[in-house]
């Protein structure tokens, strides 16, 4: 056998075939991932817009940072693990019209709190102490809240035409739900865009719709951190522990058991996002069980869906933020409401593994109703549900017989 020609270029070493399979299992960019990218928009988009308007936030910073956090989590987890606005903080900012400086201070404060819980191991202790049925109750309560929000505020927003649009979007989603060839969100979003162009487009959004922008640097002051911690972070912490960490880990285990996502990892990325966002004018963000369920329900199976979702915000912030305030008025709320309903249903159906044990299901229903119906319901439900589980085991077992 002749020796190889020394003058010929060396053959490039090819990556092992298994690498491509591994990468494809973590990040894909196909029509199903694109459909899944819209699975959480019904929760995020209205809160982001409302916070921008209420607190006078700098739009490019908000959109660019929010998009970057989506891309980060998609790459880190290799599954549809979204970044979401911190809901309790968002609602308080919107209702009380608090300043952006206080919001940024609160974000940094809760980032430090979550970091301390992570490095001390307290988050792992909490995960062991809170029973699974209580986490299921938190998921159920969040699902009820999302459905109520959709039915009360979003679907009725455009009157009779809005109801007709919501009915069409709902039927389209039912017909295509689970269809990997024709994912539903693509058609539902297209329907919303067509409706917005026909009924809402006034031709004025294009005049100042394009311009290159970057996030503004921001240094949180001690006063804003302190006030933000008192006014915003303390009410947010129970919801974050219940939904953003414990319930998110549970949904990740339900839908992606091979990933073995831990509460420590979720807490680490939660704290990292909020240690970075405030310095660039980004809103505080977390993970969320409803977000994973929403992305999954509409077709997302890898980190590609949240990366696509993040790129939408990133591109909008860099290039189109001057016209963002006008453009958002074009997209109909009834379509967001339908997406939100299916996100909530995907979340609530996860409690089905407790339905055949009456004692457990009673705790799920009680915790869910407490989370849904009373102020600070997530912390109250978590405490009461956990206490019932440990203090009344005999009575609960009797209900199961």
N, C-alpha and C positions, 0 to 999 in steps of 0.2 A: 504494500500500500504506500503510495507516494505521500511525502510530507506536505502539509498545507502550505500554500504560497505565502511567504512572509510579507509580500507587498500588499496582500489583500487586507482590507480593514477588519478589525476584530468584530466578531458578532456581539451585538448588545445583549446583555443578559436579560432575559425576559422574566418578569415577575411570575411567581408560582400561580398556576391557574386558580388555586384556592383563594388567592387574594382578591380576585375579581368577584368571586361568589360572596366573600365576606363583605366587600365594599358595597355590592349590590344589595345585600341584605340590610345594610345600614342607611344608604342614601341612594334613592332613585328619583328620576325626574321624568315620569310618564303621566299619562292622562289621569290615572287614578290618584297619584300624588298631587297633581294640580287641582283635582276636585277636592281632595282632602284639605288642601290649603285654605279653603273657605269655611271649614267646619267650625271655626271659633270666632269668625268675624262678627257674628251676631252679638257676642258678649263684649268684644274688645272695642270695636269701631265706635259705637255710640258713647261709651265711657271716655274714650280718648278725645273725641270731638267736644263733649260736654266739659271736660277738664280744661281743654285749651281755651274755650270760651269763658268759663267761670273764673279761671285764675290768670288769664292773659298770658299763657305760656308761649314761648317762641316756637312756632310750628316746625321749622326744620330740625331743631334739637329733639323735639318729641318724636317725630317720625323716624329720624335717622337712628336714634338710640333704641327705639322700640324694635325697628327692623333688625338692628345688629344683635339684639338679645335673642330674637327668634333664630337667627342664623347660628349663633353660638350654641344654643341648646340643641338644635338639630344636628350639629356636628358632634357635640359631646355625647349625646345619648343614642344617636342612630335610630331614633324612633320619633313619632310625633309628640314630643314633649314640648309644649308651647310655653312662651312667656306671656303673661297676662297682666293687665293693670291690677294693682291691689284694690280690691272692690270696696272694702270698708273705707279706705282712704279716699278713693275716688268719689264715693257718694257724699262723704263729709265735706270734701273740697267743693263739690258741685252745690250742695245745699247751703253751705255757709260762705261760699265765695272767698275761701282762704287764698292767700297769696302763693305764688309759685315758690318763693323763698322758703316758706313754711313747709310746703310739699317736699321740696328737695331735702330740707333738714330732716323731715320725718323718714324719707327714704334712706338716708344715711344712718339714722338711728336704728331703724329696724334691720338694716344690713349688719350692724354691729351686734345687735341682739341675737340674730340667727347665727352669726359667726361664733359667738360665745356658747350658744347651745350646742353647736357642732363640735368645737374643740374640747369642751368639757365632757362630752358624751351624754349630755342631758337629753338630746334628741333621741338617742337610741333607747334610753331608759323610758322615755315617754311612749315610744313605739311599742315597747314590750308591755307597758302598763295599760294602755288603752285597748280594750278588746275589739276584735274585728267587727262585732255587731254594732258597736258604737260608731265605728268608721262608716259602716254601711248606712247608719242613720243620718250621719252628716251628709253623705252622698245623696240620700233621698231628699233631705231638706233643701240642699242646693238645687236639686232638680226641680223641686216645687217652686223655689224662688225664680228660677230662670223661666219656667213655664208661665208663671204669674206675670212676670215682667213682659214677656212676649205678648200675652193675651190682653194685658191692660194697656200697655203703652205703644207697642210697635204695630201690631196688626190693625188696630183701629185708626192709625195715624192719618190715612188718606181717605177716610170716609168709605162710601160704597165701592168706589173704584179700587180702593185699597183692599177691601174684603174680597173682591173678585180676584185681584192679583194674588192675594195670600192663598185663596182656594186653588188657583191654578198652580202655584208653586208647591203647595202641599200635595196635590194630586201627582204632579210631575215627580216629586221626591219619592212618594210611595211606589210609583210605577218603576222607578229606576234604582231604588235603594238596594245596595248590594250588587249592582250590576257593574262588573269590572270593565266591560267594554264601553259602556255609556254611563259614566259616573254622574250622579244627579246634580251635584253642585255646579258643574259647567253650564248646564241648561238653565238651572234656576237663576244663577247670576246673569246669564245672557238675557233671560226674561226680564229681570230687574233693570238692566241697562236699557233695553228697548223701551220699557215703560217710562223710565226716567227721561229718555230723549224725547219721546212723544208728548208727555204731559208736563215736563218740568223744564226742559231746555229752553233758555231764553236767548242764547247766542252771546251773552256777555262774559262768559267765563274764560274765553280764549284771549282776551285783550292783554291780561297780565298773568297768564297761566304758567309761564316758563321762566326759569332763572336759576343759576347755579348757586347753591347755598351750602353752608357747613354748620355744624352745631356750635353753639356759643359755650365757651368755658365759663364755669361758675364755681365759686368757692363758698360752700355753706358756712354761715356764721354760727357761733356757739348758741346765740340766742334763738336762732331759727331751729337749730337741732333740738334744743330743750323744749321749745313750744311745740315743735312738730312731734316730738316723742309723746308729750302729754295729750295733745289734741287728736293726733292721727295714729301714731304707732301703737299705743296701748289698746285702742279699740280694734286694731287690725290683727294683733298677735294671736288671739284665740282662733279667728277665722283662718289665719295662715297655718297654725299648727294642725287644725282639724282638716281643712280642705287642701291647702297647698302642699302639705308634707304627708300627713298620714293617709288621707284619702287618695292623693295622687300616687303614692307608692302602691296602694291597694289596687287601683285601676291598672297601673303598669304591670303588676303581677297577674291580674286577670287577663289582660289582652296580650302582653308580651312576657310570659313567664321565663322565656329563655334569656332575657336581658338581666335578670337578677338585680333590679334597681333597688338601692337601699335608701333609707331615710337620710342617712348621713350624706350621700351624694346629692340628693335633692336639696338638702339644707345648705350644702356647700355652694351649689350653683345659685340658689336663692340669695344667699348672702353676697356672693360675688357680684351679681347683677346690681344689687343695691349699694354696693360699695363703689361702683363705677358710675352708674347713671347720674347721681346728683351733680357730679363734677362736669357733666356735659349737657345739663339741662334736660335730662331724660326723666320720664315719670317713673315712680317706683313700680317694680314688676315682681311677679312671683310665678310659680307653676300652678297648675290647676287640674283637678280630676275631670272637670267638665270639658276642658280643652282637649285632653287626650281622647275622651269619648267622642267629642265632636269631630275631630280630625279622622278618627277611625271610622265613625259612622258614614262619612262621606268619601271614604276610599283610601285615606292615608295609612301607610303601613311602615314607612321609614322616616328618617329625618328629613327627607326631601320635601315633604309637605310643608313643614314649618320653615324650611329654608326658602321655598318659593314664596310663602306668605311673608316672610321677613324681607325678601327682596322687593316686594310690592311697596312696603312702607319705606324702605331705604331709597328706592328710586323716586318715590313721591316726595320724600324729604329733600333730596339733593337737587332734583330738577323741577319739581312741580309745586313746591310749597307755596309760592306766591298766590296761586289760584286755588289752593286746597280748600279754603273756607267756603268758596262758592261751589266748587265741584261736589263737595260732600252733600250739598242740598239736592243734587240730582238723583242720588240713589235712594230708592223707596224703602222706608222702614218696614212695611209689611213683609218684604222678602227677608230682611234681617230677622224678623219675628219668626218666620217659618224655620229658618236655619237654627234659631235659638230653641225652638220647640223640639226639634229632632236631637239637638245636643242634650237637652234635658232628659228626653226619653231614653237616649243611649246611656245616660248616667243612672237614671232610676232603675232601669232593667237589671243592673248589676246586683240589686238586692235580692234577686230571685233565689239565690242559694240559701237564704235564711227563711224562706216562706214556709217550708215544711217542718220547721221547729217553732211551735207557737210562742214559747218563751222568748226565743231570740227575736222573732219577728215583732213581738210586742215592743221590745226595746228599740228596734229599728224604727217603728212607726212613731213611738214617743219622742225619740231623739230628733227624728225628721220634722215632726210637727213643732217641736220647741225651736229648732233652728229656723224654721220658716216663719213662725208666728210671733216671736217676742224679741224685744231689743237684746242685743248681745246673746242671741239664741245659740250661737255656736259654742261659746264657752259654757253656758248654762246646760245645754244639751250634753256636751262632753262630760261635764262633772256629774250630772244626774244619771246619765246612762251608765257611766263607769261604776258609780256607787251602787246602782241597782244590780249590775252584773256580779259584783263581788259581795254585796251585803245580803242579797236575797236569792242565793243560788237554789235553795230548796224550794221556794215558792215558784220560781221560774221553771224548775224541773217538773214541778207538779202540773204546771200549765202545759208542759210538753207531753204529759202522759194522757 
